[in-house]
């Protein structure tokens, strides 16, 4: 479901690209950067929105195959390919893309806390060239607990997760 939302965000980025006086038949290029090959729902969502690879978009994907040290190399390669937008899955790929470019739009998905990891300046006004979604954020924790309490008023159990122990999104120091 998150990838479908991401496809909607991308469509909002790609439509203006197509309308900026580009020559007829110009193909917008999307660069995908992440750890695994789980991009098929994203591609299907783009097809559902009328985008077709080879017709009006080209997708360049670079996977690290479990080797994080390849992120910077792959991000730089996608920038050299002059993609119109970079889509990143996870915090380290987003950080690598941010180091590779300050001008190409970056759409992040499945990141940790974007404030703590310095991906954005604020949730209301991310700034820079990064946008997207996140499922974590300290300022949302209270709202999530209130929502859970509203949905399950008699629930008395709980789970405490120690940040940094289960989510590999600690910023580099």
C-alpha positions as CSV (number, residue, x, y, z in Angstrom):
1,X,0.0,0.0,0.0
2,X,2.9,2.4,0.8
3,X,4.3,1.8,-2.7
4,X,0.9,2.8,-4.3
5,X,1.0,6.0,-2.3
6,X,4.5,6.5,-3.5
7,X,3.4,6.1,-7.1
8,X,0.8,8.8,-6.6
9,X,3.6,11.1,-5.2
10,X,5.7,10.3,-8.3
11,X,2.9,11.0,-10.6
12,X,2.6,14.4,-9.2
13,X,6.3,14.9,-9.9
14,X,6.3,13.3,-13.3
15,X,3.2,15.2,-14.7
16,X,4.9,18.6,-14.4
17,X,8.0,17.2,-16.0
18,X,6.0,16.1,-19.0
19,X,4.2,19.5,-19.1
20,X,7.4,21.7,-19.0
21,X,7.7,22.0,-22.7
22,X,9.6,18.8,-23.2
23,X,9.6,17.5,-26.7
24,X,6.8,15.0,-27.6
25,X,7.8,11.5,-26.8
26,X,10.2,12.4,-24.1
27,X,10.6,9.6,-21.6
28,X,10.9,10.5,-17.9
29,X,13.5,8.5,-16.1
30,X,13.0,7.1,-12.6
31,X,16.0,5.9,-10.6
32,X,15.2,3.2,-7.9
33,X,17.8,2.7,-5.1
34,X,17.4,0.1,-2.4
35,X,18.5,-3.2,-0.9
36,X,16.1,-5.7,-2.6
37,X,14.0,-6.3,-5.7
38,X,10.6,-5.7,-4.1
39,X,9.6,-3.0,-6.5
40,X,6.9,-4.8,-8.4
41,X,4.0,-3.3,-6.5
42,X,5.4,0.1,-7.2
43,X,5.7,-0.7,-10.9
44,X,2.2,-2.0,-11.0
45,X,0.9,1.1,-9.4
46,X,2.6,3.2,-12.0
47,X,1.0,1.1,-14.7
48,X,-2.3,1.6,-13.1
49,X,-1.8,5.3,-13.3
50,X,-1.1,5.1,-17.0
51,X,2.7,5.0,-17.0
52,X,4.3,2.4,-19.2
53,X,8.0,1.5,-19.2
54,X,9.5,2.2,-22.6
55,X,6.6,4.5,-23.6
56,X,6.5,7.4,-21.2
57,X,8.9,6.3,-18.4
58,X,12.1,4.5,-18.1
59,X,13.1,2.8,-14.8
60,X,16.7,2.4,-13.8
61,X,17.1,0.3,-10.7
62,X,20.2,-0.3,-8.6
63,X,20.2,-2.9,-5.9
64,X,22.9,-3.3,-3.3
65,X,22.3,-7.1,-3.0
66,X,22.8,-6.8,0.7
67,X,26.1,-4.8,0.4
68,X,25.5,-1.4,2.0
69,X,28.9,-0.1,0.8
70,X,27.5,-0.1,-2.8
71,X,24.9,2.5,-2.0
72,X,27.0,5.5,-2.7
73,X,28.3,4.0,-5.9
74,X,24.8,3.2,-7.1
75,X,23.4,6.6,-6.1
76,X,26.2,8.4,-8.0
77,X,25.6,6.1,-11.1
78,X,21.9,7.0,-11.1
79,X,22.8,10.7,-10.9
80,X,25.2,10.3,-13.9
81,X,22.3,8.7,-15.8
82,X,20.4,11.9,-15.4
83,X,17.3,10.4,-13.9
84,X,14.4,12.8,-13.4
85,X,13.6,11.5,-9.9
86,X,15.3,9.2,-7.4
87,X,13.1,6.8,-5.4
88,X,14.8,5.3,-2.3
89,X,13.7,2.5,0.0
90,X,15.1,2.9,3.5
91,X,17.2,5.5,5.4
92,X,20.7,4.6,4.2
93,X,19.7,4.6,0.5
94,X,18.1,8.0,1.0
95,X,21.2,9.3,2.7
96,X,23.3,8.0,-0.1
97,X,21.1,9.7,-2.7
98,X,21.2,13.0,-0.7
99,X,25.0,12.9,-0.8
100,X,24.9,12.2,-4.6
101,X,22.6,15.1,-5.5
102,X,21.0,18.3,-4.2
103,X,19.0,19.0,-7.4
104,X,17.3,15.8,-8.4
105,X,14.1,15.2,-6.5
106,X,14.3,12.3,-4.0
107,X,11.2,10.4,-3.0
108,X,11.8,8.2,0.1
109,X,9.8,5.3,1.3
110,X,10.0,3.1,4.4
111,X,12.5,5.3,6.2
112,X,13.0,5.6,9.9
113,X,12.7,8.9,11.7
114,X,13.5,11.4,9.0
115,X,14.2,14.2,11.6
116,X,16.6,12.1,13.8
117,X,18.4,10.9,10.7
118,X,18.6,14.4,9.1
119,X,16.7,13.4,6.0
120,X,14.4,16.5,6.3
121,X,14.4,19.8,8.2
122,X,10.9,19.2,9.5
123,X,7.8,17.1,8.7
124,X,5.7,20.1,7.8
125,X,8.5,21.7,5.6
126,X,11.0,19.0,4.6
127,X,13.2,21.5,2.6
128,X,15.8,20.5,0.2
129,X,15.1,17.9,-2.5
130,X,13.7,15.1,-0.3
131,X,10.0,14.2,0.2
132,X,8.1,10.9,0.7
133,X,6.7,9.0,3.6
134,X,7.8,7.5,6.9
135,X,6.2,5.2,9.4
136,X,8.3,6.4,12.3
137,X,8.5,9.7,14.0
138,X,8.7,10.6,17.6
139,X,6.2,13.4,17.3
140,X,3.6,10.9,15.9
141,X,4.0,8.3,18.8
142,X,1.5,10.0,21.1
143,X,-1.1,10.3,18.3
144,X,-0.7,6.6,17.5
145,X,-1.2,5.6,21.1
146,X,-4.3,7.8,21.3
147,X,-5.6,6.2,18.1
148,X,-5.0,2.7,19.5
149,X,-6.7,3.7,22.8
150,X,-9.7,4.9,20.8
151,X,-9.9,1.8,18.8
152,X,-9.3,-0.7,21.6
153,X,-10.4,1.1,24.8
154,X,-10.2,-2.1,27.0
155,X,-6.7,-3.1,25.7
156,X,-4.3,-3.4,28.6
157,X,-1.2,-5.0,27.0
158,X,1.7,-3.3,25.4
159,X,5.1,-3.6,23.7
160,X,8.1,-1.4,24.2
161,X,10.6,-1.3,21.4
162,X,14.0,0.1,22.1
163,X,14.9,2.4,19.2
164,X,18.2,1.6,17.5
165,X,18.1,-2.0,18.6
166,X,15.7,-3.3,16.0
167,X,15.7,-0.7,13.2
168,X,19.0,-0.2,11.3
169,X,18.4,3.5,10.7
170,X,20.9,5.0,13.0
171,X,22.6,8.0,11.4
172,X,26.2,7.7,10.6
173,X,28.4,9.5,13.1
